[in-house]
Amino acid sequence: MISKNKRTIPWIIEEQTKIKHELLKKYISPWMSILFRAQDKLKIKNTLIYIDGFSGPGIYYSDSKKQNVCDGSPLIVAKKVNEYIEKKESRKVLIYCIDENQECTDILKRELDKINKYRQDWKVYNGEFSNKILYVLKDIETKKLTGFPKFIFIDPFGYSGYPISLLQQLLSYRMSELFINFMIYDIIRFCSESQFEKKLIEQFGNDQFKKIERLETPEQKHIYLRNLYCENLKDIAQAQFVMPFRINTPGQRRRPRYYLIHASKNYKALKVMKDEMYSISDSPYIFEAIGVKTPQLNLFDDPSKIDLEKNIINFCKNNCLKESKDYGEIERWAYINTTGVSKTIKKTLIKLENKSIIEIERKEGQQKNTVTAGAKILFHRNKKNE
């Protein structure tokens, strides 16, 4: 319980915010664990950096009764940091938080100070994200920590633009990951209004978003803008791996209010994020990974409607006809380009084997009902499969 007289909180947490926080909680732990282990192996300092681009107050009322509170993203991460430092006190995790709302940053600073029992370098900046992030980067450079892993959560409240050139700068740092809340519902609303044109050009990196004026249905506009932004994250922001996750909000059918987009230059980062999404995909919000770039798609196609089996058949037909491919190569391709994760990719390959569409050459000792690293995949050339 908490007394209203002791603390003012700007808002009650929304359901969609709860689900974003649940995902962050699920991902941030393996992120820290994997990277700390890698640093131990390389015998370098255990140091990580978390940046929260639209941090909010760090705490919210849990419901309309305003009697209990729950943690926001900065406190979720900070408490998880404490757990890891408790196991090894030489570890360091720098936390930088940015928000335009002065009340939010005042509350957040107090809350972070309360739980910063290991005296970590946790800072809160009040101001516009696009401006204050430059102070954050300067501080990181001054501390000579630019080469250490960074996880950057960009989660605006409502529609708030930020230039794609800034994302390019963030991704230029070694081992940086972006997790972006792409507010598709609001962006579609503002796309045709001239006063937002400059901001949208900065956000997309070009004016190709204007093409939605030629499209007839809301679904067409929705698909086009999502695909365009993901492609621009690759082409303009220079992300090597981009994966949008649709969150199917109850009552919204298949046109959600927002997408969560993971962007990085590291394949393992994509794989871990996708696996964590899949692990909570049975929630009411339904997380769905959408592979954007495949040979069959253009910007106006919905990749989620091209099923995993069809994608894998096409890949095997084009790449495993004359010579076999290692399972690991197929898995990597499927993680990047399709909705698949390890479990569903293997299940699909076994199904195709049973249909005699592919042949799986397993290593000695590998079981027939699975497929693992080292197995070779060969496409069967016959009239049925061509």
N, C-alpha and C positions, 0 to 999 in steps of 0.2 A: 504493500500500500504506500501511497505517496500523497503528501499534503499539497493541495493546490496553492496554498499560501507560500510554500517554500520554493516553487519552481513554476515558471510559465513555459509551456511548450507550444510552438506555433500551430501544430496540426495533429490530427489523429491519423495514424498510419493507414494507408490504403491497402487493399488486398493485393494489388499488383506490386506494390513496394515490398510487401511481406515475401512474395515469391522470389523477387530478385535477391532479397537478402538471404533467403534459404539457399539459393544457388551459390551466392558468394561464400557463405559459410561452408558449403560442401567443397568448393574449389580451392579456397585459400589454404586449407590444411595440407592437401597433397602438393600444392605449389611450394609451400615452405619446406615440407619434408623432402621432396625431390631435390630442391636446390641446395638445401643445407647439406644433404648427403653428397651431392656433387662437389660442393666447396670443400668438404672434409676430404674427399678423395683426391682433390687437386692440391690440398694443403694450403688453401687460401682463407682469408678472413670470412667468417660466417656473417655476411651482410646482405640484406635485402631491402628493397624500397617499395613502399605502397603509397600511391597517390590517389586521393579521392576528389574527383573534379567538381562535383556538386554535392558536398558532403551532408547538407542539412544539419540539424541540431545534434545528431548522434543518438538521441532518444526521442521516442514518440509515445503518445498515449496509445494503449493497446486497443481501446474501443471507445465508443461514445460516452461511456460512464466516466471516463477520465480519472479512474482510481488507480490504474496500474500502467506501467510503462514497459516498452520493449526497446531493444538496442537497434540503432541504425547502423549503416555499413561501417563507419569508422570504429565504433565500439566493438562490433563483431570481430573485425580484424585485430584490434588492439588486444582483446581478451584471448584470442587465439595466439597472438604473439607471446603473451605472458606464459601460456602453456609451454611453448617451445623453449623460451628462455629459462623457465624453471628447470628444464632437463639439462640445459647447458648455458651457463650464465655469460659465456663469452660471445654468444650470438647477439646480433644487432639487427633491428628492423626499424628503419626510418619511416615515419608516417607523416605525410603532408596532406592537409585538408584545405579545400577552398570552397567558399560560399559567398554569395552576394549579400545575403541577409545578415545584418549585424547581430540580431538577436540569436540567430542560429549559431554563428561562430562564437559568441560569448558563452552560450550554453555548452557547446561542444568542447571548448577549451577547458572549462571547469570539469567536465566529465572525463576527459582524457587525463587531466592532471590527477584526478582521484585514483585512477587505476594504473598510473605509470609507476609501478612499484620498483621497476628495474632501471629507472632513470634513462629511458630511451629518448632518442631525439624525435619528438613528436611536435609538429608545428601546425598551427591553424592560421589561414590567411583569409581576411575579409576583402572581397572584391570580385570583379568579373574573372571568370576562369581563364579566358584567352590572355588576359593581362597578368594575373598572379602566377600562372604556371611558369612564366618566364623567371619570376623570382625563385620559384622552386628549383628550376633547372640550374639557375646560377648558384644556388646554395649547394646543390649536388656537385657541380663542377668545382666549387671552392673547396669542398671536402674531398675532392679527388675520388669520387665514387661513381663516375659516369659509366664505368664498365660493369657495375654490379646489376643483377636482375631487378627489373621494375615491373610492377603490375599497376596499371592505370585504369581506374574505374570512372567512366564518364557517364553520369546518370542525371541528366537535367530534369528539373521539376517542371513539367509542362514543356512547351517548346522554347528552347534556348539554343541559338545557333553557335557554332564554333567552326572556324575555317579548317578545311581539310589540309591546308598547308601546315597547320599546327600539328595535326596528326602525323604528317610526314616527318616533321622535326622530332616528335616523340619516338617514332619508330626507327629513326636514324641511330638512336642510342642502342648499344649492344644489349641483347636479351630483354627487350621491352615488349610487353604485351598490352594491348588495349582491349577493354571490355566496354562496349558502347551501347547505350540505350538509344536506339534509332526510333524517334517518335513519329512513325509513319502516318498516324491518324491526323496529327496536327500539321505535319508537313503538307499533306494533300490539301488541307483546308487553306493553307497560305500560299500555295504554289501559283495561283492565278492572280494574287493581289500584288500590285506594283510596288507597294511600300516594303515588301519583304524580298524583292528581287535580288538586291545586292547581298543580303545576308545568305540567301539560298545559293547564289553563285559561289560565295565563299565556302559554304558548307559542302557543296557537291564538287567544287573545283571547275565547273563549267556551267553552261546554261542549257544543257541537254534535258534538264527536268521539265523545261517548257513543252516538250513534246507530249506531255500528258493531256494538253488541251485538245489534241487530235483523237484521243482515245474515248471510247463511248461509255464504258462501264467503270464503276469504282474498282472492281477487281483488276481490270486491265491497268488502271493507274497505279494501283497498289503494287502489283507485280513489277511493273516497269521501274518505279522509283526505287524499290528495294534492290533489284538487280543492278540498276545503274549505280547506286551508292556503293554496293559491294565491288563492282568492277572498278570504280574510281578509287576505292581504297587500295586496290592492287596497282592500278596504272598511275595514279597521281601520288598517293601516300606511300607507295612502294612497299605495301604489305605483301609478303609472299603467300601467306595463308590467311584466308578470310572465310569465316563460317557464320552465316546468320542463323539464329535460332528463333523460330516462331513460338510465341506464347499464346496459345488459343484461349483467350479469356472467356469464361462461361457467358453465354448469351451473345457473344460477338461473332459466332460461327467461325469461318476461316479467314476473316479479315481482322486481325488483332489490332490493338491500339499501338503496339510497339514491337520491335524486334530487339533482341540482344545479339550484338555482333562481336565476335571475337576476331581480332586481327593481330598477326605477329609475323616474325620471320623465322619461327622455330616450329618444326613439325611436331615435336614432342609436346609442346604447349597446346597445340590444336588437339592432339589426341587425348591428352588428359582432360581438357575442357569438355570435349565431346563425350567422353566416357562418363564424366560427372553429370552432365546433362541427361544422358540416357538413364543413369541410375535413379533419377527422380522424375522420369517421364510419365509415370502413372499418376502424377498429381492432377488435380482438377484443371490446371492450366495447360497441361500437355506441352512439354518442351519438344520441339521437333527440329532436328538439324536439317539444313537444306543445302545441298551441294550446288553451288551456283554455276560453275563453269564446266560444261561437258560439250563434246562435239555436236550434240544434237540441239543445243539451246541457243537462243538469242535473247536479247534483253526483254523481249515481250513474252517469253515462255515461263511457265511455272515449274521449276525443277522438281518440286515435291510430287508432281503428277507423273513423272517418269520414274517408275519403280526401280528398286535396287536390282532386281533380277535382270531386267532389260538392260540396265547400265552395265552390269558385269558381263552379260552375254556379248554386248557390243565391244567392250574392252578386250575380252578374250578372243573374239573373232578377229580383231584388228592387231592384236599383239601376241597371241599364243597359238597361231596357226602353223607357222613353219618351225617354231621352236618353243619349248616350254618356258614358262616364267615361274620364278620362285614365289611362293605364297606371300612372303613379306612384301614383295613389290606390288602385288595386287592389293594387299591390305592397305598399304600406304596410299595408292591411287584412290581407293574407295573412300578412305577417311577424308581425303581432300576434296573429292568431287561428287560424292553421293551422300545420301542420308545414313549410310551404314556405319556401324561400329563393329568391333571384333566379333561379337556374338552373332550379329545378323549377317555379317559378311561370310563367316564360316558356314552358317546354316544355309545360305544361298548357294554356296559352292557345292555343298553336299547334295542339295536338291538338284542342281544341274548335273552332277555326277550320276545321280540315280536316273536322270532322264537321258543319259548318254550324250549330253551336249558337250561336256568336258571330261577329261580323264585326269585323275589326281594320282600322281606318282609319289607315294609316301616313302619316307625313309624307313629303314628297318626298325621294327618295334612300334611304329606309329599305328594307332588304332584306326579302323575303317570308318568309324562313325564321327570322326573329327578331321580337321586339317590344321597343321601347325607349321611353324617356321621350318624351312628345309624341304617341305613338300613342293613338288613341281606341278604346274597346271598346264594342260595341253588341250586346245580346242579341237573337237572332232570335226573333220571336214567331211560332210556328207550332204546330200540333197536336202535332208530334213532341216539341217542347221544353217543352210546358206540362204 
